[in-house]
């Protein structure tokens, strides 16, 4: 009897948790079919992440997070506010920018976010720590030649490094559901 009660409680929790996620949760792909992403909802946040690579294998990661309504599903035409956080493995830069998502009437998900043009800026100061001296005596075939080298010895100390954004190029990507079912709000 006790086992039946536990089994029924677990079954009702499974049924309840299936309804707890967003109607956008699931697997989506780009319109051209080249990329697939998984959207996951947790605690009123819809998240997804992507990764690409530089020529040398350094990763570039993008993490999207959008606020979704917790008491209802996302409606077509509704704009979701969110953030795009990117980690650049080549330059060692971290960015946090705003982003938007919108579910269209035909069931596609538009993501509006900035593609950044940036450079890494390093500031350093010169520290002179003395002068060097070197004397070389060499035979060049015609006679002995004495060469004297005198040079300053310098050291450069890095005082700051930062990633500077040159331009924000706004881009809109379109995702379609993989199972080809239009994500519509569930009836209450």
GULO-772069 format. One record per residue (C-alpha): x, y, z; residue in three letters; residue number from 1. Coordinates in nm, 4 decimals, padded with zeros to 6 digits. Layout:
N
((X, Y, Z), ALA, NUM);
...
//
This chain:
188
((00.0000, 00.0000, 00.0000), UNK, 1);
((00.2816, 00.2374, 00.0902), UNK, 2);
((00.4621, 00.1675, -00.2400), UNK, 3);
((00.1471, 00.2425, -00.4406), UNK, 4);
((00.1108, 00.5754, -00.2637), UNK, 5);
((00.4768, 00.6682, -00.3328), UNK, 6);
((00.4421, 00.5640, -00.6976), UNK, 7);
((00.1273, 00.7758, -00.7393), UNK, 8);
((00.2970, 01.0760, -00.5755), UNK, 9);
((00.5966, 01.0443, -00.8093), UNK, 10);
((00.3701, 01.0108, -01.1141), UNK, 11);
((00.1797, 01.3254, -01.0201), UNK, 12);
((00.5081, 01.5148, -00.9701), UNK, 13);
((00.6321, 01.4016, -01.3106), UNK, 14);
((00.3088, 01.5199, -01.4683), UNK, 15);
((00.3330, 01.8520, -01.2852), UNK, 16);
((00.6988, 01.9095, -01.3738), UNK, 17);
((00.6272, 01.8466, -01.7420), UNK, 18);
((00.3995, 02.1523, -01.7359), UNK, 19);
((00.6422, 02.3691, -01.5354), UNK, 20);
((00.8773, 02.4578, -01.8231), UNK, 21);
((00.8355, 02.7271, -02.0857), UNK, 22);
((00.6697, 02.6597, -02.4207), UNK, 23);
((01.0025, 02.7624, -02.5798), UNK, 24);
((01.1993, 02.4901, -02.4017), UNK, 25);
((01.3416, 02.2275, -02.6360), UNK, 26);
((01.5760, 02.1796, -02.9289), UNK, 27);
((01.5944, 02.4488, -03.1948), UNK, 28);
((01.8097, 02.4925, -03.5055), UNK, 29);
((01.9130, 02.7766, -03.7306), UNK, 30);
((01.7080, 02.8343, -04.0456), UNK, 31);
((01.9880, 02.6985, -04.2648), UNK, 32);
((02.0096, 02.3835, -04.0490), UNK, 33);
((02.3813, 02.4226, -03.9730), UNK, 34);
((02.3528, 02.4776, -03.5962), UNK, 35);
((02.1402, 02.3203, -03.3247), UNK, 36);
((02.0860, 02.4617, -02.9761), UNK, 37);
((01.8956, 02.3497, -02.6692), UNK, 38);
((01.6799, 02.6051, -02.4858), UNK, 39);
((01.6305, 02.5308, -02.1158), UNK, 40);
((01.4060, 02.7171, -01.8726), UNK, 41);
((01.4908, 02.7410, -01.5045), UNK, 42);
((01.3415, 02.9723, -01.2448), UNK, 43);
((01.1956, 03.2169, -01.4964), UNK, 44);
((01.5076, 03.2297, -01.7139), UNK, 45);
((01.5374, 03.0772, -02.0601), UNK, 46);
((01.9003, 02.9952, -02.1410), UNK, 47);
((02.1028, 02.8682, -02.4343), UNK, 48);
((02.4706, 02.8627, -02.5204), UNK, 49);
((02.6807, 02.8258, -02.8335), UNK, 50);
((03.0498, 02.7734, -02.9019), UNK, 51);
((03.2680, 02.8515, -03.2024), UNK, 52);
((03.6434, 02.8287, -03.2516), UNK, 53);
((03.9244, 03.0494, -03.3783), UNK, 54);
((04.1753, 02.9205, -03.6353), UNK, 55);
((04.4100, 02.8146, -03.3538), UNK, 56);
((04.1443, 02.6221, -03.1606), UNK, 57);
((04.0675, 02.8898, -02.8998), UNK, 58);
((03.6968, 02.8804, -02.8080), UNK, 59);
((03.4502, 03.1659, -02.8243), UNK, 60);
((03.1439, 03.0994, -02.6069), UNK, 61);
((02.8097, 03.2825, -02.6110), UNK, 62);
((02.5602, 03.2478, -02.3252), UNK, 63);
((02.2087, 03.3839, -02.3763), UNK, 64);
((01.9622, 03.4364, -02.0924), UNK, 65);
((01.6076, 03.5719, -02.1316), UNK, 66);
((01.3440, 03.6469, -01.8686), UNK, 67);
((01.0251, 03.4515, -01.9362), UNK, 68);
((00.6887, 03.4850, -01.7617), UNK, 69);
((00.6587, 03.2355, -01.4746), UNK, 70);
((00.2778, 03.2369, -01.4572), UNK, 71);
((00.2075, 03.1827, -01.8291), UNK, 72);
((00.3671, 03.0817, -02.1589), UNK, 73);
((00.5382, 03.3171, -02.4013), UNK, 74);
((00.2885, 03.4595, -02.6499), UNK, 75);
((00.3638, 03.5184, -03.0196), UNK, 76);
((00.4887, 03.8724, -03.0765), UNK, 77);
((00.6033, 03.9148, -02.7151), UNK, 78);
((00.9563, 04.0519, -02.6767), UNK, 79);
((01.1707, 03.8926, -02.4068), UNK, 80);
((01.4468, 04.1026, -02.2520), UNK, 81);
((01.7736, 03.9329, -02.1695), UNK, 82);
((02.1517, 03.9302, -02.1684), UNK, 83);
((02.4275, 03.7943, -02.3898), UNK, 84);
((02.7498, 03.7064, -02.2129), UNK, 85);
((03.0461, 03.6139, -02.4278), UNK, 86);
((03.3815, 03.4652, -02.3312), UNK, 87);
((03.6539, 03.5043, -02.5886), UNK, 88);
((03.9280, 03.2447, -02.5495), UNK, 89);
((04.1657, 03.4042, -02.7998), UNK, 90);
((04.1861, 03.7564, -02.6587), UNK, 91);
((04.0746, 03.6672, -02.3050), UNK, 92);
((03.7799, 03.9076, -02.3133), UNK, 93);
((03.4473, 03.8848, -02.1299), UNK, 94);
((03.1461, 04.0895, -02.2427), UNK, 95);
((02.7957, 04.1355, -02.1030), UNK, 96);
((02.5480, 04.2937, -02.3454), UNK, 97);
((02.1721, 04.3222, -02.3728), UNK, 98);
((01.9766, 04.0934, -02.6051), UNK, 99);
((01.6143, 04.0317, -02.7038), UNK, 100);
((01.4099, 03.7342, -02.8188), UNK, 101);
((01.0723, 03.7238, -02.9907), UNK, 102);
((00.8422, 03.4348, -03.0791), UNK, 103);
((00.6841, 03.4990, -03.4196), UNK, 104);
((00.3316, 03.4056, -03.5285), UNK, 105);
((00.4665, 03.1190, -03.7430), UNK, 106);
((00.6544, 02.9633, -03.4478), UNK, 107);
((01.0074, 03.0877, -03.5186), UNK, 108);
((01.2243, 03.2419, -03.2482), UNK, 109);
((01.4135, 03.5597, -03.3365), UNK, 110);
((01.7238, 03.6464, -03.1319), UNK, 111);
((01.8427, 04.0075, -03.1537), UNK, 112);
((02.1933, 04.0650, -03.0148), UNK, 113);
((02.5146, 04.2611, -03.0829), UNK, 114);
((02.8141, 04.1130, -03.2604), UNK, 115);
((03.1089, 04.3039, -03.1203), UNK, 116);
((03.4124, 04.4403, -03.2990), UNK, 117);
((03.6814, 04.4860, -03.0359), UNK, 118);
((04.0527, 04.4956, -02.9677), UNK, 119);
((04.2692, 04.4304, -02.6651), UNK, 120);
((04.4477, 04.7340, -02.5279), UNK, 121);
((04.7558, 04.6926, -02.3087), UNK, 122);
((04.9057, 04.9820, -02.1161), UNK, 123);
((05.2598, 04.9596, -01.9859), UNK, 124);
((05.5283, 05.1821, -01.8405), UNK, 125);
((05.9003, 05.1776, -01.9074), UNK, 126);
((06.1414, 05.1242, -01.6240), UNK, 127);
((06.5048, 05.2023, -01.6974), UNK, 128);
((06.7268, 04.9899, -01.4759), UNK, 129);
((07.0700, 05.0926, -01.6010), UNK, 130);
((07.3026, 05.0681, -01.8970), UNK, 131);
((07.4776, 04.7731, -02.0505), UNK, 132);
((07.8276, 04.7664, -02.1928), UNK, 133);
((07.9896, 04.5095, -02.4157), UNK, 134);
((08.3302, 04.5120, -02.5791), UNK, 135);
((08.4126, 04.2732, -02.8626), UNK, 136);
((08.7568, 04.2246, -03.0159), UNK, 137);
((08.7548, 04.0289, -03.3390), UNK, 138);
((08.9876, 03.9450, -03.6266), UNK, 139);
((08.8318, 04.0384, -03.9593), UNK, 140);
((09.1106, 03.9245, -04.1907), UNK, 141);
((09.2640, 04.2710, -04.2211), UNK, 142);
((09.3434, 04.3176, -03.8582), UNK, 143);
((09.2013, 04.3286, -03.5130), UNK, 144);
((08.8736, 04.5243, -03.4745), UNK, 145);
((08.7392, 04.6470, -03.1442), UNK, 146);
((08.3654, 04.7123, -03.1212), UNK, 147);
((08.2033, 04.8687, -02.8158), UNK, 148);
((07.8317, 04.8384, -02.7517), UNK, 149);
((07.6612, 05.0673, -02.4979), UNK, 150);
((07.2866, 05.0340, -02.4537), UNK, 151);
((07.0179, 05.1128, -02.1998), UNK, 152);
((06.8625, 04.8230, -02.0136), UNK, 153);
((06.4852, 04.8677, -01.9978), UNK, 154);
((06.1999, 04.6704, -01.8555), UNK, 155);
((05.8339, 04.7225, -01.9470), UNK, 156);
((05.5744, 04.6688, -01.6761), UNK, 157);
((05.2131, 04.6082, -01.7772), UNK, 158);
((04.9800, 04.8251, -01.5714), UNK, 159);
((04.6472, 04.7312, -01.7341), UNK, 160);
((04.4865, 04.5228, -02.0071), UNK, 161);
((04.1321, 04.5685, -02.1235), UNK, 162);
((03.9095, 04.4732, -02.4104), UNK, 163);
((03.7785, 04.7814, -02.5870), UNK, 164);
((03.4611, 04.7640, -02.7971), UNK, 165);
((03.5024, 04.9448, -03.1295), UNK, 166);
((03.1544, 04.8773, -03.2681), UNK, 167);
((02.8307, 04.6936, -03.1905), UNK, 168);
((02.6924, 04.5325, -03.5029), UNK, 169);
((02.3337, 04.4320, -03.4271), UNK, 170);
((02.2339, 04.0984, -03.5720), UNK, 171);
((01.9129, 03.8977, -03.5716), UNK, 172);
((01.9267, 03.5211, -03.5863), UNK, 173);
((01.6233, 03.3033, -03.6491), UNK, 174);
((01.5700, 02.9632, -03.4885), UNK, 175);
((01.3088, 02.7058, -03.5841), UNK, 176);
((01.1932, 02.4191, -03.3624), UNK, 177);
((01.3546, 02.0873, -03.4507), UNK, 178);
((01.0375, 01.8838, -03.4008), UNK, 179);
((00.8565, 02.1299, -03.6336), UNK, 180);
((00.5783, 02.1908, -03.3839), UNK, 181);
((00.4854, 02.5524, -03.3413), UNK, 182);
((00.5344, 02.6517, -02.9755), UNK, 183);
((00.1957, 02.7960, -02.8828), UNK, 184);
((00.0792, 02.8831, -02.5345), UNK, 185);
((-00.0769, 02.5876, -02.3542), UNK, 186);
((-00.4456, 02.6176, -02.2608), UNK, 187);
((-00.5111, 02.6770, -01.8913), UNK, 188);
//
